[in-house]
Structure formats: structure tokens, C-alpha cells
Amino acid sequence: MTVSPVHQQPDRPQVGKRALGLAAAAGIGVLLAIQARINGTLGARMDDALAAGVISFSGGFIVLIGCTFVVPRARRGWLNLATELRKPGGLRPWQCLGGVCGGYLVFSQGMAATALGVAMFTVAVVAGQVTSGLVVDRLGLGPAAPQHATPARLFGAGLAVVAVVIAVSTQLGGAQASWLVVLPALAGLGLSWQAAVNGRMRHAADSALFAAMVNFGVGMAALGLGFAVEVVVRGLPQFPADAWLYTGGFLGIFVIGGSVALVRYTGVLVLSLGMIAGQLVGALLLDVFAPVAGAGIATSTVVGVLLTLVAVGVAAMPDRAGRAARHLPR
């Protein structure tokens, strides 16, 4: 029997969705940079990063839970999720706890960012995130099919870490690194797992809006417990009057909701790298158009941002060997 050549056409729509997903992930990263600036300023004004995180998560959760009762598809998410949790081989309860990782990231910021310096903290988070992204994709923990750790993906992930190191190199050395570097590294590992299980929950509930709401609720609950202990020890912080400082949670809706919707097209690693690239670009744009007093733009920052974009492009290259294997005659 004659075997026809390997067909490429069926993969083109998927490749197109992946490219669009990557561009959207970069846009989400830009929003994440703006959110980080807002929440960081709020935390500094309150002298309490944990309280700022609670406010951010609470704001997003209030908006999202209201939307789930207004949007019919999101409203059906409650029933869909309950059915999926009861079904043999369906979603597991622990796969609904992705928001804990977001809450832990905020906690680690308060615990380690000052001691390590923001630059070292960022590098540790990115290193953990891309490493976890490779593993999560390989194991198929997200809604996308398992993806091999190809040389291109390995090189792109490593290049992304190097690029971030270059981008923040002017800030390194300001603080003395210690065992605390484990905290942001674990936070980075958790971010990829969070993207994977949130994507699974979105598939189970058939609503990205509902999945984002659950993520915010779980993160808010985790941070709220820590904040309650802090209030007992330190008392309530002072709340600034500027309204714009409380908009971080609204931006977070698009960050979480967007990542939940995109991960099934991009996979966890490419989603993470796209968001990292967008975040660096967004931070650079903020430094240009809304600079912090006394801050400047170093050449190494620009080089690091450009190198990150290259890393994302390399990691997003299609697995041709895997595609060819899928079309081999049985």
C-alpha cells in the first residue's frame, strides 16, 4: 500500500493559534508589569506587601464572583465543576487550588524580596518558572497535550533565564543572597503548576471566567489567613486615599483569565515565557513613560528584553520530529 507523504496542512491552524496565543501572552505580561507597579506602590505606601496582596485578590474576586452570576456560561460553571469533581477520572479537588500559588508568590515577595533584592528575587522566580514549565508540559499536567523537552525548548528556557539575569544585572549585588532564594524559586515552580491546573479547571467548568474566579477566591483565602495573623501581631495598616492604588485586582482579572484561556493553545512553558517577555517589555515602557524618581534605563536592561524575545521565539518553535512521528504509518 502506498503511504502518502507527511501532511503539514492539518497542523497549520494549531500553529496559528499558538502564535496568536504567544502574542496575547506577551500582552498579558505587559498588564502584569503594570499590576506589579500598582501593587508594589500600594505595598510601599502601606508598608505591608501582604495587605496589598489581600486587597488586590479581594478586588478581583468581588468583580469576578459578581460576573459569574450574570454571565450564563460562567454561572453553569458551578454545576459543571461539581459534576467533574464527582466523575471517576475527572478533576481532582487539589487541581482547584492553583490560586494558592499566586498567594504564595505575594507572601514570598514580602518575606524575601527586600532581603534578596528585587533583581535576585526576579531571577529566582523566572528560573523556577521555566524549569517547572518544561516539566509540567512534558508530563501533560495542563490542558494541552504532553510536549517533549526538545533542544529548542531547553535552549529557549535557558536563554530566557540568562536574558533576565542580563536585564536586571545592574541591580544585582545590592543585597546579600542567602537561603531565602529558595522562597522565590519555589514560587516560580508553583506559577507553572498554577497555569496548568487553572487550565484544567477552565476545561472542566467550560468557562475561563469561572476558573479565574475560583483562582482569585482561593488566593484571597490563603492570603487572608496570613493577613489575619499579621493583624493580631501588628495591627491594621494605614490605607492610602489614592483610588488608583486599588486597581491592581482589576488588572489581575485579565492576567489570570487570559492565562487560563491561552494555556491550552500555547502550553505552560511558552505561556510563561511569553508573559515573562511581556512583563519585561512592560517594565521597560513604564521606566520610559512613567519612571520612578531616581531610576534610569540601563543598556543591559534593553539587551535583556530583546534577548528574552529571542528566547521566546526559539522555545515556541514547533516540534517537527514529534509532528512527523504522529503522521508515521502504523
Summary of the structure (lengths in Angstrom):
residues: 330
radius of gyration: 20.4
end to end distance: 12.2
largest distance: 78.6
contacts: 1194
relative contact order: 0.21
helix: 79%
strand: 0%
